[in-house]
């Protein structure tokens, strides 16, 4: 209850912005004759985003298209992945502007909406997996210090709170400042990430973990971390991202 009062106080001082249009959200709404806390997104804006739905790849979770008879996308048929299965909440094109502001423009408040949306869309599925720890993709230390936060960690914390699964930010460490992934092709991404992550501790006792990042493209980042977990003895490695693109 105290946290709820604290959040309301923060909303009054620093009003929330809609994760789609970035407009200011009302602090309170009047519904059914009662005053309630404001929404996390404008009613009209929720209609503008697209959730991942329909047939998806059994490995990475990428949408396959309504007429596809395949079980896996082309990438997962041709490439070995170290994770067991992946899940994503939004179709990338419908939420790309929101993620850009969340990632580069300080809109960390969007994470509350992202976390609630994740619970509503995938909560039951994720809870059935037996996940023991949520692990966000780490950012290189100096880069995070410059930006002020790691967007994957902010999103992961929101998911952790919604699903009541422990968040662990002390297991995986990024030891190389890699190039921006959007500037590289698939091979370049893999080479860019070689030996970029380590698990400093030798006693990882988890059997099932969930890696969280903002966007899934080729899976290179997830694979590097999943490989580290495999070598540490973790049996089942899943991932969750905010958004994923359509298969080609």
C-alpha positions as CSV (number, residue, x, y, z in Angstrom):
1,X,0.0,0.0,0.0
2,X,2.8,2.4,0.9
3,X,4.4,1.8,-2.6
4,X,1.1,2.6,-4.2
5,X,0.9,5.9,-2.3
6,X,4.5,6.7,-3.2
7,X,3.9,6.0,-6.9
8,X,0.8,8.3,-6.9
9,X,2.9,11.0,-5.3
10,X,5.5,10.6,-8.0
11,X,2.8,10.7,-10.7
12,X,1.7,14.1,-9.3
13,X,5.2,15.5,-9.3
14,X,6.3,13.8,-12.5
15,X,3.2,13.0,-14.7
16,X,3.5,9.8,-16.7
17,X,3.7,9.9,-20.5
18,X,1.8,7.5,-22.8
19,X,4.2,4.9,-24.2
20,X,2.7,5.3,-27.7
21,X,2.1,9.0,-28.3
22,X,4.2,10.3,-25.4
23,X,1.4,12.7,-24.3
24,X,0.9,13.3,-20.6
25,X,-1.5,10.9,-19.0
26,X,-4.1,12.0,-16.4
27,X,-3.2,11.2,-12.8
28,X,-6.7,10.1,-12.0
29,X,-9.7,8.9,-14.0
30,X,-13.4,8.8,-13.2
31,X,-14.9,5.4,-14.0
32,X,-18.2,3.8,-12.8
33,X,-18.7,6.6,-10.3
34,X,-15.3,6.1,-8.7
35,X,-12.0,7.9,-8.9
36,X,-9.2,5.6,-10.0
37,X,-5.5,6.0,-10.7
38,X,-4.8,7.1,-14.2
39,X,-4.2,4.6,-17.0
40,X,-0.7,3.6,-18.2
41,X,-1.7,4.3,-21.9
42,X,-4.3,6.3,-23.7
43,X,-7.4,4.3,-24.7
44,X,-6.9,5.3,-28.4
45,X,-3.2,4.5,-28.3
46,X,-3.6,0.9,-27.2
47,X,-5.3,0.3,-30.5
48,X,-2.2,1.5,-32.4
49,X,0.1,-1.2,-31.2
50,X,0.2,-4.8,-32.3
51,X,0.9,-7.7,-30.0
52,X,2.7,-10.9,-31.2
53,X,-0.1,-13.3,-32.2
54,X,-0.9,-16.1,-34.5
55,X,1.6,-18.7,-35.7
56,X,5.1,-18.2,-34.3
57,X,8.5,-19.9,-34.6
58,X,8.7,-22.7,-32.1
59,X,12.3,-21.6,-31.2
60,X,12.6,-17.8,-31.3
61,X,8.9,-16.9,-31.2
62,X,9.1,-14.8,-34.4
63,X,5.7,-14.4,-36.2
64,X,5.5,-16.7,-39.2
65,X,2.6,-15.2,-41.1
66,X,-1.0,-16.4,-41.1
67,X,-0.5,-18.7,-44.1
68,X,2.8,-20.3,-43.0
69,X,2.8,-24.1,-42.4
70,X,6.3,-24.1,-41.0
71,X,7.1,-24.7,-37.3
72,X,10.3,-22.7,-37.4
73,X,11.5,-19.5,-39.1
74,X,14.2,-19.7,-41.7
75,X,16.8,-18.4,-39.3
76,X,16.1,-21.1,-36.7
77,X,16.1,-23.8,-39.4
78,X,19.6,-22.8,-40.5
79,X,21.2,-21.6,-37.3
80,X,21.9,-23.4,-34.0
81,X,20.6,-21.4,-31.0
82,X,21.7,-22.1,-27.4
83,X,18.4,-21.0,-25.8
84,X,15.4,-23.3,-25.5
85,X,12.6,-21.0,-26.5
86,X,11.9,-17.3,-26.9
87,X,8.9,-15.0,-26.3
88,X,8.1,-11.5,-27.3
89,X,5.3,-9.1,-26.5
90,X,5.0,-6.6,-29.4
91,X,5.4,-6.6,-33.1
92,X,8.4,-4.4,-33.6
93,X,7.1,-1.9,-36.2
94,X,4.1,-1.0,-34.1
95,X,6.1,-0.1,-31.0
96,X,9.5,1.0,-32.4
97,X,9.1,4.7,-31.6
98,X,8.1,3.8,-28.0
99,X,11.1,1.6,-27.5
100,X,13.4,4.3,-29.0
101,X,12.2,6.8,-26.4
102,X,12.4,4.2,-23.6
103,X,16.0,3.3,-24.7
104,X,17.5,6.7,-25.6
105,X,15.3,9.5,-24.2
106,X,14.9,8.6,-20.6
107,X,11.3,7.4,-20.7
108,X,11.9,4.7,-18.1
109,X,8.3,5.1,-16.9
110,X,7.1,3.2,-19.9
111,X,8.4,0.1,-18.2
112,X,5.4,-0.1,-16.0
113,X,3.1,-0.4,-19.0
114,X,5.5,-2.9,-20.6
115,X,5.5,-5.0,-17.5
116,X,1.7,-5.1,-17.1
117,X,1.4,-5.9,-20.9
118,X,3.8,-8.8,-20.5
119,X,1.9,-10.2,-17.5
120,X,-1.4,-10.0,-19.4
121,X,-0.1,-11.5,-22.6
122,X,2.5,-14.0,-21.4
123,X,2.3,-14.2,-17.6
124,X,0.7,-17.7,-17.4
125,X,3.0,-19.1,-20.1
126,X,6.2,-17.8,-18.4
127,X,5.1,-19.0,-14.9
128,X,4.6,-22.5,-16.2
129,X,8.3,-22.7,-17.3
130,X,9.6,-22.9,-13.8
131,X,11.9,-19.8,-14.1
132,X,14.1,-19.3,-11.1
133,X,15.7,-16.0,-12.0
134,X,15.2,-13.2,-14.5
135,X,18.5,-12.0,-16.0
136,X,18.6,-8.8,-18.1
137,X,21.2,-8.4,-20.8
138,X,23.9,-6.3,-19.2
139,X,25.2,-3.1,-20.6
140,X,28.9,-2.2,-20.7
141,X,29.7,-0.3,-17.5
142,X,30.9,3.0,-19.0
143,X,28.1,3.0,-21.5
144,X,25.5,2.5,-18.8
145,X,27.1,5.3,-16.7
146,X,26.9,7.6,-19.7
147,X,23.2,6.8,-20.5
148,X,22.2,6.6,-16.8
149,X,20.4,3.3,-17.0
150,X,20.2,-0.1,-18.8
151,X,16.8,-0.3,-20.5
152,X,16.8,-4.1,-20.5
153,X,17.3,-4.0,-16.7
154,X,14.5,-1.5,-16.2
155,X,12.1,-3.7,-18.3
156,X,13.3,-6.8,-16.5
157,X,12.6,-5.2,-13.1
158,X,9.0,-4.4,-14.2
159,X,8.5,-8.0,-15.3
160,X,10.0,-9.3,-12.1
161,X,7.6,-7.3,-10.0
162,X,4.6,-8.3,-12.1
163,X,5.4,-12.0,-12.1
164,X,7.0,-12.3,-8.7
165,X,10.1,-13.9,-10.1
166,X,13.5,-12.8,-8.6
167,X,15.6,-10.4,-10.7
168,X,19.4,-11.0,-10.8
169,X,21.7,-8.4,-12.2
170,X,24.9,-9.9,-10.6
171,X,25.2,-13.1,-12.6
172,X,26.3,-12.0,-16.1
173,X,28.8,-9.2,-16.8
174,X,29.6,-7.4,-20.0
175,X,33.3,-7.0,-20.3
176,X,33.6,-5.6,-23.8
177,X,32.1,-2.4,-25.3
178,X,30.7,-3.8,-28.5
179,X,29.7,-1.9,-31.6
180,X,26.0,-0.9,-32.1
181,X,24.3,-4.1,-33.4
182,X,22.0,-2.2,-35.8
183,X,25.1,-1.3,-37.9
184,X,26.1,-5.0,-38.5
185,X,24.9,-8.0,-40.5
186,X,24.3,-11.4,-38.9
187,X,28.0,-12.5,-39.1
188,X,29.2,-9.2,-37.9
189,X,26.9,-9.4,-34.9
190,X,28.3,-12.8,-33.9
191,X,31.9,-11.7,-34.2
192,X,31.1,-8.5,-32.4
193,X,29.8,-10.3,-29.4
194,X,32.5,-13.0,-29.0
195,X,33.8,-13.0,-25.4
196,X,31.7,-10.0,-24.6
197,X,30.0,-11.6,-21.6
198,X,31.2,-13.7,-18.7
199,X,29.7,-15.3,-15.7
200,X,32.2,-14.5,-12.9
201,X,30.8,-16.9,-10.4
202,X,31.4,-20.6,-10.7
203,X,28.5,-21.7,-8.6
204,X,25.4,-20.8,-10.7
205,X,22.8,-23.1,-9.1
206,X,19.8,-22.2,-11.3
207,X,18.3,-24.8,-13.6
208,X,16.0,-22.4,-15.4
209,X,16.6,-18.8,-16.3
210,X,14.9,-16.1,-18.3
211,X,17.1,-13.7,-20.2
212,X,15.5,-10.3,-21.0
213,X,16.3,-7.8,-23.7
214,X,14.4,-5.0,-25.5
215,X,14.5,-6.3,-29.1
216,X,15.1,-9.7,-30.8
217,X,16.6,-9.5,-34.3
218,X,19.1,-12.4,-35.0
219,X,19.4,-13.6,-31.5
220,X,23.2,-13.1,-31.4
221,X,23.2,-11.4,-28.0
222,X,20.8,-13.9,-26.4
223,X,22.9,-16.8,-27.8
224,X,26.2,-15.5,-26.4
225,X,24.6,-15.2,-22.9
226,X,22.7,-18.5,-23.2
227,X,26.0,-20.2,-24.2
228,X,27.6,-18.9,-21.0
229,X,24.7,-20.3,-19.0
230,X,25.0,-23.6,-20.7
231,X,28.6,-23.9,-19.8
232,X,27.7,-23.0,-16.2
233,X,25.3,-25.9,-16.1
234,X,21.9,-24.2,-16.5
235,X,19.5,-26.7,-18.1
236,X,16.8,-24.5,-19.5
237,X,17.4,-21.1,-20.9
238,X,14.5,-19.0,-22.2
239,X,14.4,-15.4,-23.4
240,X,11.8,-12.6,-23.4
241,X,12.0,-9.4,-25.4
242,X,9.7,-6.4,-25.7
243,X,9.5,-6.6,-29.4
244,X,10.4,-8.9,-32.4
245,X,10.3,-8.5,-36.1
246,X,8.3,-10.4,-38.7
247,X,10.0,-13.4,-40.3
248,X,11.1,-12.9,-44.0
